[in-house]
Amino acid sequence: MRAEARLLVPALTFIALTVAAVASLGTPLITSVATSFHVSLDSAQWTLTVALLSGAVATPVLGRLGAGPHRRATILVTLAVVVAGSALTVLPLPFAWLLAGRAAQGVGLGLTALMMGVARDHLPEERSAAVIALISVVSIIGAGVGYPLAALLVELGGVRAAYGLGLVVTAAALLTAWRSIPEAPEGRSARVNVTGAVVLAAALVLVLFLAGEPSLWSRHLAVAVCLAVVAAVLLCVWVVIELRSTTPLIDVRAVRHPAVAGANLAMFVGGIGMYLLLTLITRYAQTPHGAGYGFGLTTFVAGLVLVPFSVLGFVAGRLTPRVRTRIADPLLLAGSAVVVGGGFALFAAARSDLAELFVAMGVLGFGVGGFSAAMPGVILAVTPKSETSSAMSFNYVVRSVGYSLGSAVGGLILAAGTGPGHLFPDDSAYTTAALFGIGAMAITTLTSLALARRRPSEANP
């Protein structure tokens, strides 16, 4: 049993890292895709957006399936879909097939919560908490791993070579899951509320579409507002459906628990800030010198800027389980949010040297790593084992929406700071965006501290 546990932990970590890294492959390849497939940059951007969309839609459905008796089959089938999508991105097919492949790859993002469910069911309690924290962290730093590797492969062998990396690692993940993932414990049942899934999917598609198309807000404000209203109505309809269903997709009543609601609010606002800073630093690093600032880095070198993010994020993720024995999870969330806010402050005050960007990215990584490692503990402390996958799936949907809005907010602020006839925003626009991020992390900190004040009066189940 101990040997199986030792094999299970690296398997769960590898699968979570793989699906995160493969989904992030769209980020460094957008320009190369536009050139190779002769499409616009806006169209090429959909190679990233469609993966986020499919991941957000699939996550709650997979979370519910993962709470039932067929979790192993769900994981294997999902990874098979990801492998098939990876093959579509490599084959010499038209652009539409590439988008279909990226959508299939994005479905794998829903597996992270299932990996947590497996860890909680099949590992000792003290061990499972550390492994769940690690899974949460690698699902974040996967972007930092995939970005520079994909950029290097583009320079060496073109866009198909970069996507070929995704095919290799997803096939390895499927084989790993087949050899290592155990069956779910007996006595569980989980049925998917199809109506609720369809309504939630429609709402999430609208939300993430609006977040991924910031130009829509500046050029067609009335249309954007109407779509936002429709999305809000659909979300309200979904809540009503879930409350009335005997087999809800997500247990909305459990989500209303103060600890879970507060954690998801912190994840949403914090996600906006975290992804905003990631976007600002990578974009600033690639801005050519002719703009009066920036470093004109190539895609590969800009990808290396993410290395401190991944390394320090992993370090924070490994340290957090040890610190949790002395400091409550909500306080760790608050402290991590303060660290991310410090990264914004560094970027706002000092970005004239490339080394300063590396430092800011490292600080961001350490804060995000700590935040990601502490988040599951807040939610799972009041969640039954059987609902682990479902509860964490909802949290990851919230995270996806927050990240998408963070990217959109960054785009809107920088667009507003771009003068008529100018290709690049003024340097001051980056400072404005950084100040916005500091505000977002301040809200996240206060929300986490509010959770900490409630914590002593709440007993864990």
N, C-alpha and C positions, 0 to 999 in steps of 0.2 A: 504493500500500500504506500509506503514511504517512497519507494522507487517510482511508482506511478505519479505520486504528487510532484516529485522532482521533475518528471517529464512534462507534467501538465502545466506547470507554471511557465516554462519557456515557450510552450506551444501557445498558450493563451496570449502571452505578450507578443510573440511573433505575428500571430494573426491580427491582433489589434493594430500593431505597427504597420503591417502590410496594407490593410484596407485604408488606413489614414494616408499613408504615403502615396498610394496609387491614386486615390481621389484627388490629391493635391497636385498631381502631375500636370493638370491643365494650367496652373499658374505660370510656370516658366516657359511654357510652350506656345503661348498665345500668338506672339509675333511670328514664330516659325510656322505655325499652322496657317496663319493668314497668308504668308508667302508661299508655302507649299501647295495650298489648296486654292489659291487665288480668290480669297474671300476677304471681306473687310475685317478690321480689328474688332468691330462690334460683334460680327458674326463669330469670329474666332473666340471671343470672350465666352461664348456659350459652351465651349468645351469644359470650362470650369463651372459655370452656372448650372448646367444641366446635371452635373454630378452632385452638386449641393442640393438641387431640387429633388432628385430621385432618392438621395440619402435621407432627406428630411421626411419625405413621404413614406419611405419604406421602414424607417426606424420604429415608429409606434406599432406598426403591424408585426414586424419581426419581434418586438418586445413582448407582445401578447402571445405570439406563437412560442416564444422562448420560455414563457411561464407554464407551458403545457407539457404533455408527455413526449412530444416529438421534437424536442429542442435539438438533438443531435442531427436529425434529418433536416431541420430548418437551416442549421448552420452549413451542412454539406451542400444542400441545394443552392443556398445563397452564394456560397463560394464558387459553385459551378457556374452560376450566372455571371459572377465577376470575371471568371476565367474566360467565358465565352465573349464577354464584352471586351476584355483585353485583346482577344484574338481579332475582333473587328477593328480595333484601333491600329493593328499592325498590318493587316491585309491591305493590298492596294485597291481600296474601294473609294467611292465618292465621299464627299464631306458629310452628307446625311448619315452615312453608315458610321462615320467616326463619332458623330453626336450620339447615335444609338449605342455605340460601344461605351462611350463615356457615361451615359445614363446607367448602363448595366454595371459599370465599375462603381458608380456612386451608391448603388444599393448596398454595397459592402459596409458602408458607414454605419448601417443599422446593427452590425454584429458586435460592436464594442460593448453594448449593454448585455448582450448574451454571454460574452466572455466573463463579465462580472458575475452573472448568474451562475455560471459553471463554477467559478472560483468559490463563491459563497456556499454552494451546495456540497462541494467535494473536497474542500480543504478545511483544516481546523480553524476555528473562529479567529484566533490571534494571527494565523498565517494568512487567512483570506482577506483580512482588512488591509494588510500591506500589499498583497497582490492586486486587489481591486484598485488601490491608489496608484500602483504602477501602471496598470492597464489604462487608467484615466489619463495619466501623464503621457504615455507613449502615443495615445490617440491624438494628442496635441502636437508633440514634437515630431510626429511622422512627416509633417509638412517640411520641417527643417532638414529632414533626412532626404526626402525625395527631390526637393528643389535643386540643390547643387548637382546631384547625380544626373537628373534629367537634363539640366542645362549643359553639362559636360558631354553627355551622349549626343545632344543636338549638334554641338560643335564638331564632334568626331564622325557621326554617321547619319545625321539628319533626324527629323521628327519621328520617323518610324522606328529608329533605333531606340529613342527615348521611350516610346510606348512599348517596345519590345521588353524593356526592363520590367514594366508592369506585368506583362504576360508571364515572365519567368517567375517572379516572386509570388504572384497570385496562384500559379500552379503549385508552387512549393507550399503555400498556405493551405490549399485544398488537401494536398497529401498529408500535411501535418495534422489537419483537423480529422481526417479519416483515421489516422493512426492513434490519435491522442484523446479526442473528445469523448467522454463517457455518456451513457444514456442519462436522462433526467431521472430523479427519484420517482418511485411509483406513487400512485394516488393523486396525481395532478391532472387537471383538465383545463383546457383553454380554448375557447371558441372566439373567432374574430367577428366582431360586429361590422358586417360589410357596409351597412348604411353609414355608420359613424366613420369608418375608414375612408369612404368616398368623399364625404363632406369635409373631413379634416384635410384630406389630400388636396381638394380644390382650394381650401382656405390657405394652406401652406404654399401651394403653387403661386397664388396671387401675392402673398406676402413676400416670398423670396424673389418673385419676378419684379415687384416694385422696388425691392432693395437692390436688385442687381441691375436695374435700369435707371440710374440717377438722372440721366438726361431727360427721361420722361417727365420728371417733376419740374424741370426748368423750361421745357418746351411745350408740354401739354399738361399743365397743372390740373385742369378740370377733369381730364381723363384719369389722371393718377389718383385724384381725390375720390372719384367715383369707384374706381377699383378698390381703393382702400376701404371704403364704406362697405362694399360687397364682401370683402375679406372679413371685416369685423362682424357682419351679419352672419356669415357662414360659421365663424368661430362660436358665436352665441348659439346658433342652431345645433352645432356639434355638442356643446356643453349640455343642452337640453336632452339631446339624444342619449348621451352617455349617462346622465342622471336617471333616465327612465329605463335604460337597458339592464337586463339581468346579466349580460356578458359584455361589459363595457370594454372598449379598446384600451382606455386608460382609466383607472379608478379616480375619477374627478374628486370624489369625497376625500380620498387620501391625499390628493394634491392640495386640498384646502387646509390640511394640517399646517399650523403656523410655521413649524420647522421646515416642511417641504415647500410651502409657498414662499417663505422668506429666502430659502436657498435658491429656488428657481428665479426669483426676482434678482438676487445677487448675480446669478449666472447670466441672466439676460443683459443687465446693465453692464456688468463686468465684461461680458463677451463683446459688447459694442466697443468698449475702451481698448481691450486687449488686441482685437483685430485691427482697430483703427491705427494703433501705434505700429503694428507689424506692416501695415500697408504704407504708412507714411515713410518709414525708414527705408523700405525696399524701393519705393518710388523715388525718394530723394537721392538715394545712392546711384540710381540709373539716369538721373537727369544730367544732360550734357553740360559742360562748362560754359557753353555759350549762353545759358540762361542766367548767368551771373552767380550761380551757386551749383551745388551738386558735384558729382565725381565722374559722370559718364562711364560707369562700369558696364562691362559686358554682362550678359545674362548669367554666365557661369560665375564670374567674380562676385556679382551681386548675390548670387546664391550662397556664396561663402560667408556673407554677412549673417546668414541664418545659423551658421555653425554655433556661435556663442549662445544663441537662443535654444538650440537643441541640447547642447552640452549642459548648460546651467539649469535648464528645465528638468533634465534627467537627474541632475544632482539634487535639486530641490525635491523631486519626487521620491528619491531614495531617503532623504533626510526626514521628510514629513512624518512617515509612520513612527519613527523614533521619538519625534517631538510630541506626537499626539498623546503619548503617555503622560505628559506634563501639562500640555496646553489643549484646551477644548477646540474642536474642529471649527466652530464659528469664529473664534479668535484667530485661528490660523488663516481663515478666509480673509478676515479684516487685515491682518498683517500682510498677507500676500497682495491684497488690493493696494495697500500703501506702497509696497515695493513697485508695483506696476505704475502707480502714480509718480513715483520717483523716476522711473524710466521716462515718462512724459516730460517731467521737469528737466531732466538732463538733455533730452532732445530739443526742448524749447530754448534752453540756455546756451547749449554748446553743440554745434554740428558742423563747424568749419573744417574739422579734421576727420579723416576716415576712421581713425582709432576711436573717436568719440561716438561714432555710429555703432561700432562694435561693442563698446561699453554699454550704450543704451539698449542694444539688442540683448546683451547678456543679462542686464537687469530685468528686462521684460521677460526673458525666458525663465529666470529664477522665480519671478512673481507668478507667472502663469503656471509653472510647474507646481509650486506650493498650493496655489488656488485649486488646480485640477486634482491634486492628490487629497486635499481636505474635503472637497465637495461631496464625494460619495458617502463619507462618514456622517455628514449632517443628514442626508436623506435616508440612508439605510438604517440609521439608529431608530427610526420610527416606521420602518417598512418590514413586513413579514418576508421571510426568505423566498417564499413562492412568488412574491411580487417584485423581486429584485430587478429582473430584466425590464418589466413594464415601467417601474418607477424611474429607473435610470434612462430608459428610452425617452421618456418625456423630457427629462433634464437635457438630453442631448438634442432634442428638437429645439428646445429653448436656446441652447447654445448656438445651434446652426442659424437660427433667426437673428440672434444677437451679433454673431460674426458677420452675417450678410449686411445687417444694418450698419455695423461699424465700417465696413468697406464702402457702403453707399454714402454714409455721412462724410467720410474722408473725401470721396469724389465730389460731393456737393460743395464742401468748404473750399477745396482747391479750385473747383470750377468757378466759384464766386470770386476767388482771388486772382483769376486769370484776366488780364486786361484785353480790350478789343484788339483783335489782330495778333495777339500773342499766342504762342503754342504752349508755353509753360506758365504755371501760376507764379505770382510774386513770392519771394522768400517768406514774407510776412504771413502768407496764407498757411504755411506749415506751423508757424507759431500759434495762429488762431486755432488750428485743428488740435494742436497739442494742449492748449488751454481747455478746449472742450473735453478732451480726454481726461484731463485732471479732474474736471467736474464729474465726469462719469464714474471715475474711480473713487471719488469722495462719497458719492451716493452709495456705491457698492460697499465701501468701508462702513458707513453708517448702518446700512441694512444688515451687515454681518454682525456688527456690535449689538444691534437689537436682538438678533438671534442668540447671541451669547448671554444676554440678560435674561432671556426666557429659559435658557438651557438648565440652570440649576433646579428649576421647579418641575422639570419634565423627567420622568423616568423612562428609560429605554425599555421596549417590550422584550 
